[in-house]
Amino acid sequence: MSTLYMGAEHVSPYVIFSGDPWRVEILAKYLENPVKVAFLREFNTYTGMYKGISVTVTSTGIGAPGAAIAMEEMYEAGMQVAVRMGTSMALKDDMLGKFMIPVASIRRECTSSTYVEQGYPAVADFDLAAVMNETVLQMGAQYRNGISCTMDGFYSQMHDSKFSKEYGRNLTELFDELKRMNVIGIDMESSCMLVIGRLMNVKTCVVTMTTVLENLKKVLEGQDRKDAEDLLVRTVLEGIHNYHRKFGKK
């Protein structure tokens, strides 16, 4: 599908996952000697060097099913460390343009339930997440840890659409419920990737940039959005480098 036609020799133990296939192109520009491994369906994959470390970046498309496929294929190719690099919707008004690095995620997507019972927790690797926290500060940015929630319904659970309004769906109740539980943000992939990574014994964490607030009441647009995503890409790459320096050398 995305990589295995090329063989495991084309994939690094360090893998960065981007939902957006075109964000992969942004990251590839920061790699030395990037090699396009494949671009099939929503899976756009490069491998290159960053400060002497081999790094693979691949896209997953939107949602947990594609993310699970990407995780499976990268694991078969030798992945040992996985970072979801994406965007998220915050439920805290002061988070727009800041990093969200969840310590855990509520499993309201369905894909992870095909792997393990619902009671199994979706928890980040603490060492990897801690290094990413430190790296965000080194980059002059701000982050928040906490619990996120992963859901399947983009238009039915995350923001209004023409149809949702006609159908009479009230998203305010959902947002209020999550805020009572001190959930800091919402996305569509994280809990699935954290569960699968933990089952695979792959060090996994999530580093996202807050680009929208609940129900799109405020959105990063234009150059602000481009700058935020560029910072996201550079921060995750630098975080991989920092993690390798601290934990990758025997």
PyMOL commands that set and color helices and strands:
alter all, ss='L'
color gray80, all
select helices_A, chain A and resi 8-10+21-28+64-76+111-114+126-138+154-158+162-167+171-180+190-200+214-216+222-248
alter helices_A, ss='H'
color red, helices_A
select strands_A, chain A and resi 14-18+32-40+43-50+53-59+81-90+99-100+104-108+122-123+143-144+147-151+183-187+203-213
alter strands_A, ss='S'
color yellow, strands_A
deselect
rebuild
show_as cartoon
